[in-house]
Amino acid sequence: MKRITIKDVAREAGVSITTVSHALSGQGVMKQETRDRVVEIAKKMQYMPDWNGRNLKASETGTLGVFTASIKGYYGILVDAMYEECHANGYEMEIFITDSGDSLLQILLSRRVDGAVILHSGFQERHEKVLQDSELPTVFLDREIQTKYVSSVLFDSYQTGRMAAEYLFSLGHRRLMTIRGENTYDGIERHRGFEDYLKEQGYPLEADYLLNGYFDRWKAYGEMKQFLERKLPLPDAIFAANDDSAFGCIKALVEAGYNVPADVSVLGCDDIELSQWYVPALTTICTHMTDQGATAMKELAGLMRGNCSGKLHMIKGRIIERASCRRAE
């Protein structure tokens, strides 16, 4: 059978060879509909790019890939930690930012990198199966998978949610609110742990006291403002799924004339650097982001060298007490 070339894909898609290359690599600037169409055509034609002009075996490129949809905030800290460990193990690191799971898979199957760290909610089960069959060493940061060539390095977000609720309960707070994160592993698990603990204590979370902050301070700010406008009873304490959401929540409360923590306690999550400088200094849960990034790269290096089979690493959090929470009177 005739080998499909990049020229064939470009001809079929009616675009340039450069456009095809950028679409499949997740790079370049183009409309998302163009990128998706090119990727779909390449898949149908069973085109497999060979980025280095030859068939590569594992560990030939000397480069590890980090695949994500964003490097804002939390992700930037992770990337820095991963790069330091990557460099210490003698590898280069390349970052791929794309919102398409299909594009991500195309890059992985092209063997442009020797191994991959993936933090991407768009990478679905159908993508996972193909990737595992390819035997490419991979570490996930957002799902539990453990096979010969695949490991997961996760923050124990379920236990963190429980820890948050238990801590606020220990301060005597009973009417609790949560500002939920995105529909990702960490967002789902933190919320599930928080809710489960409240149910077990006989204080199930009320629908009016569940806000959606999407891990974003401005969305959390808007949600909190809308809640305050409804004139419902103020919660005793609020658990925000990340520190940015906590900042947005506090801003809305202060603008409305409330004092944190005199009127309401606010607990964040992640312990980003700004938390200790914010006013009031934010009580939060440390998620050990740098440890997660470094452990992910160490694990990936071990998988590539054949030193180990895939494992599940679960990192525990801890409460950092500062000034934004107080004991109920």
C-alpha positions as CSV (number, residue, x, y, z in Angstrom):
1,M,0.0,0.0,0.0
2,K,1.3,3.5,-0.9
3,R,2.6,5.4,2.1
4,I,0.6,8.5,2.8
5,T,2.7,11.6,2.9
6,I,2.2,15.0,4.3
7,K,1.7,16.3,0.8
8,D,-1.2,13.9,0.3
9,V,-2.9,15.2,3.5
10,A,-2.3,18.8,2.4
11,R,-3.8,18.1,-1.0
12,E,-6.8,16.4,0.5
13,A,-7.4,19.2,3.0
14,G,-6.7,22.0,0.6
15,V,-4.1,23.6,2.8
16,S,-0.3,24.1,2.7
17,I,2.1,21.5,4.0
18,T,3.1,24.0,6.8
19,T,-0.5,24.2,7.9
20,V,-0.7,20.4,8.1
21,S,2.5,20.2,10.1
22,H,1.3,22.9,12.6
23,A,-2.2,21.4,12.9
24,L,-0.8,17.9,13.8
25,S,1.9,19.2,16.2
26,G,-0.5,21.5,18.0
27,Q,1.6,24.5,17.1
28,G,1.1,27.6,14.9
29,V,-1.7,30.0,14.8
30,M,-4.9,28.9,13.0
31,K,-8.6,28.6,13.4
32,Q,-9.6,25.7,15.6
33,E,-12.0,24.5,13.0
34,T,-9.1,24.3,10.5
35,R,-6.9,22.4,12.9
36,D,-9.7,19.9,13.7
37,R,-10.5,19.4,10.0
38,V,-6.8,18.7,9.2
39,V,-6.4,16.3,12.1
40,E,-9.6,14.4,11.1
41,I,-8.4,14.1,7.5
42,A,-5.0,12.8,8.6
43,K,-6.7,10.2,10.8
44,K,-8.9,9.0,8.0
45,M,-6.0,8.8,5.6
46,Q,-4.0,6.9,8.4
47,Y,-1.1,9.4,8.0
48,M,1.6,9.1,10.6
49,P,4.1,11.9,10.7
50,D,7.8,11.1,11.3
51,W,9.2,14.2,12.9
52,N,12.8,13.2,12.6
53,G,12.8,11.6,9.2
54,R,13.2,8.1,10.5
55,N,11.5,5.5,12.7
56,L,12.5,6.4,16.3
57,K,12.9,4.0,19.2
58,A,12.3,5.0,22.7
59,S,14.9,7.4,24.2
60,E,16.3,8.6,20.8
61,T,15.1,12.2,20.8
62,G,16.4,13.1,24.3
63,T,13.2,15.1,24.8
64,L,10.3,14.7,27.2
65,G,6.9,16.3,26.5
66,V,4.5,18.0,28.8
67,F,0.9,18.1,27.4
68,T,-1.7,20.5,28.8
69,A,-4.4,23.0,27.9
70,S,-2.9,25.8,29.9
71,I,0.1,26.9,31.9
72,K,-1.6,29.6,33.9
73,G,-1.1,29.8,37.7
74,Y,-0.9,26.3,39.2
75,Y,0.3,24.8,35.9
76,G,3.2,27.2,35.6
77,I,4.5,26.1,39.0
78,L,4.2,22.5,37.9
79,V,6.0,23.1,34.7
80,D,8.9,24.8,36.5
81,A,9.3,21.9,38.8
82,M,9.1,19.3,36.0
83,Y,11.8,21.2,34.0
84,E,14.3,21.2,36.8
85,E,13.9,17.4,37.3
86,C,13.9,16.8,33.6
87,H,17.2,18.7,33.2
88,A,18.7,16.9,36.2
89,N,17.9,13.5,34.4
90,G,19.7,14.6,31.3
91,Y,16.6,15.3,29.1
92,E,15.3,18.4,27.3
93,M,11.6,19.3,27.9
94,E,9.1,20.5,25.3
95,I,5.7,21.9,26.3
96,F,2.7,21.3,24.1
97,I,-0.4,23.4,24.7
98,T,-3.6,22.3,22.9
99,D,-7.3,22.0,23.7
100,S,-7.7,19.0,21.4
101,G,-7.2,15.4,22.7
102,D,-7.0,14.2,19.1
103,S,-4.1,16.6,18.3
104,L,-2.4,15.6,21.5
105,L,-2.6,11.9,20.6
106,Q,-1.2,12.6,17.1
107,I,1.9,14.2,18.6
108,L,2.4,11.3,21.0
109,L,2.1,8.6,18.3
110,S,4.5,10.5,16.1
111,R,7.2,9.7,18.7
112,R,8.3,13.3,18.7
113,V,9.1,12.8,22.4
114,D,10.5,9.8,24.3
115,G,8.0,10.1,27.1
116,A,5.1,12.3,28.2
117,V,3.5,13.9,31.2
118,I,-0.2,14.6,30.6
119,L,-2.5,17.0,32.4
120,H,-5.4,17.4,30.0
121,S,-9.1,16.8,30.5
122,G,-9.6,16.6,26.8
123,F,-7.6,13.4,26.6
124,Q,-10.4,10.8,26.8
125,E,-10.6,7.0,27.4
126,R,-10.5,6.3,23.7
127,H,-7.2,8.2,23.5
128,E,-5.8,6.4,26.6
129,K,-6.3,3.0,24.9
130,V,-4.4,3.9,21.8
131,L,-1.6,5.5,23.8
132,Q,-1.2,2.4,26.0
133,D,-1.0,0.2,23.0
134,S,1.8,2.3,21.7
135,E,3.9,1.5,24.8
136,L,5.1,5.1,25.1
137,P,6.2,5.8,28.7
138,T,3.6,8.2,30.2
139,V,2.8,9.8,33.5
140,F,-0.7,11.2,34.1
141,L,-1.4,14.0,36.6
142,D,-5.2,14.0,36.4
143,R,-6.4,10.3,36.4
144,E,-5.6,7.0,38.0
145,I,-3.9,4.7,35.6
146,Q,-1.3,2.0,36.3
147,T,0.1,-0.3,33.6
148,K,3.5,-1.4,32.5
149,Y,4.3,1.8,30.7
150,V,1.9,4.3,32.5
151,S,2.0,5.8,35.9
152,S,-0.1,8.4,37.7
153,V,1.2,11.0,40.1
154,L,-1.8,12.6,41.8
155,F,-2.6,15.0,44.6
156,D,-5.1,13.3,47.0
157,S,-7.9,15.7,46.2
158,Y,-10.7,13.6,47.7
159,Q,-8.9,13.5,51.1
160,T,-8.3,17.3,50.7
161,G,-12.0,18.0,50.4
162,R,-12.6,15.9,53.5
163,M,-9.8,17.7,55.3
164,A,-11.2,21.1,54.4
165,A,-14.7,20.2,55.8
166,E,-13.2,18.6,58.9
167,Y,-11.0,21.6,59.6
168,L,-13.9,24.1,59.3
169,F,-16.0,21.8,61.5
170,S,-13.3,21.7,64.1
171,L,-13.5,25.5,64.3
172,G,-17.2,25.2,65.1
173,H,-18.6,26.2,61.7
174,R,-21.8,24.4,60.6
175,R,-23.3,26.5,57.8
176,L,-20.7,25.8,55.1
177,M,-20.3,27.0,51.5
178,T,-18.0,25.7,48.8
179,I,-16.8,27.3,45.6
180,R,-16.3,24.4,43.3
181,G,-13.5,24.2,40.7
182,E,-13.5,22.9,37.1
183,N,-14.9,19.6,36.0
184,T,-11.5,18.0,36.2
185,Y,-10.0,15.2,38.4
186,D,-9.0,17.7,41.2
187,G,-12.1,19.7,40.9
188,I,-14.4,16.7,41.1
189,E,-12.5,14.9,43.8
190,R,-12.2,18.0,46.1
191,H,-15.9,18.6,45.9
192,R,-16.8,15.0,46.4
193,G,-14.6,14.7,49.6
194,F,-16.1,17.9,51.0
195,E,-19.7,16.8,50.4
196,D,-19.1,13.3,51.7
197,Y,-17.8,14.6,55.0
198,L,-20.7,17.0,55.5
199,K,-23.2,14.3,54.8
200,E,-21.6,12.0,57.3
201,Q,-21.8,14.7,59.9
202,G,-25.5,15.3,59.2
203,Y,-25.0,18.7,57.6
204,P,-25.5,18.1,53.8
205,L,-24.4,20.9,51.6
206,E,-27.4,23.1,50.6
207,A,-27.8,23.9,46.9
208,D,-27.8,27.6,47.5
209,Y,-24.3,27.3,49.1
210,L,-22.7,25.6,46.2
211,L,-21.0,28.1,43.8
212,N,-19.0,27.5,40.7
213,G,-15.7,29.3,40.6
214,Y,-14.0,27.2,37.9
215,F,-10.6,27.7,39.7
216,D,-10.8,31.4,38.5
217,R,-10.7,34.4,40.9
218,W,-13.0,36.6,38.7
219,K,-15.6,33.8,38.2
220,A,-15.6,33.2,42.0
221,Y,-15.9,36.9,42.6
222,G,-18.9,37.1,40.3
223,E,-20.6,34.1,41.9
224,M,-20.1,35.5,45.4
225,K,-21.5,38.9,44.4
226,Q,-24.6,37.2,43.0
227,F,-25.0,35.1,46.2
228,L,-24.8,38.2,48.4
229,E,-27.4,40.0,46.3
230,R,-29.9,37.3,47.1
231,K,-29.7,38.3,50.8
232,L,-29.5,34.7,52.0
233,P,-27.9,34.0,55.4
234,L,-24.2,34.4,55.3
235,P,-22.3,31.1,55.6
236,D,-20.1,30.6,58.7
237,A,-17.2,29.5,56.5
238,I,-16.3,29.0,52.8
239,F,-14.0,26.4,51.2
240,A,-12.7,27.6,47.8
241,A,-11.4,24.8,45.6
242,N,-8.2,26.8,44.9
243,D,-6.5,29.9,46.3
244,D,-7.4,32.1,43.3
245,S,-11.1,31.4,43.9
246,A,-10.6,32.3,47.6
247,F,-9.1,35.7,46.6
248,G,-12.1,36.4,44.4
249,C,-14.5,35.4,47.1
250,I,-12.8,37.6,49.7
251,K,-12.8,40.6,47.4
252,A,-16.6,40.3,46.9
253,L,-17.2,39.9,50.7
254,V,-15.0,42.9,51.5
255,E,-16.7,45.1,48.9
256,A,-20.1,44.2,50.4
257,G,-18.9,45.4,53.8
258,Y,-18.1,42.0,55.4
259,N,-14.9,41.2,57.3
260,V,-12.9,38.1,56.8
261,P,-12.6,36.2,59.2
262,A,-14.8,38.1,61.7
263,D,-18.0,37.6,59.7
264,V,-17.0,34.5,57.7
265,S,-14.0,32.3,57.5
266,V,-12.4,31.5,54.1
267,L,-10.2,28.5,53.4
268,G,-8.3,28.1,50.1
269,C,-6.4,25.3,48.5
270,D,-2.9,24.9,46.9
271,D,-0.8,27.4,49.0
272,I,0.4,29.5,46.0
273,E,3.0,32.2,46.9
274,L,0.5,35.0,47.0
275,S,-1.5,33.3,49.8
276,Q,0.9,34.4,52.5
277,W,1.0,38.0,51.2
278,Y,-2.7,38.4,50.7
279,V,-4.7,40.5,53.3
280,P,-5.9,38.7,55.3
281,A,-3.1,36.0,54.8
282,L,-5.0,33.0,53.5
283,T,-5.5,29.8,55.4
284,T,-5.1,27.1,52.8
285,I,-4.2,23.5,52.1
286,C,-0.7,22.9,50.7
287,T,-0.9,20.6,47.7
288,H,2.9,20.2,47.2
289,M,2.8,21.2,43.6
290,T,6.6,21.2,43.2
291,D,6.8,17.7,44.7
292,Q,4.1,16.5,42.2
293,G,6.0,17.9,39.2
294,A,9.4,16.6,40.4
295,T,8.0,13.1,41.2
296,A,6.2,13.0,37.8
297,M,9.5,13.5,36.0
298,K,11.4,11.1,38.2
299,E,8.8,8.5,37.5
300,L,8.8,9.1,33.8
301,A,12.6,8.8,33.7
302,G,12.4,5.5,35.5
303,L,9.8,4.1,33.1
304,M,11.9,5.1,30.1
305,R,15.0,3.4,31.4
306,G,13.1,0.3,32.3
307,N,13.9,0.7,36.0
308,C,10.2,0.2,37.0
309,S,6.7,-0.6,35.9
310,G,3.9,1.9,36.2
311,K,2.9,3.0,39.7
312,L,0.2,5.1,41.4
313,H,1.7,7.9,43.6
314,M,-0.8,9.8,45.8
315,I,0.5,13.0,47.5
316,K,-1.2,14.1,50.7
317,G,-2.0,17.7,51.6
318,R,-1.7,19.7,54.9
319,I,-3.4,22.6,56.4
320,I,-1.5,25.9,56.5
321,E,-3.1,28.1,59.2
322,R,-3.0,31.9,58.6
323,A,-5.4,34.7,59.2
324,S,-8.5,34.1,57.0
325,C,-10.2,31.5,59.4
326,R,-11.2,31.8,63.0
327,R,-12.9,29.7,65.6
328,A,-16.7,30.3,66.0
329,E,-17.8,32.0,69.2
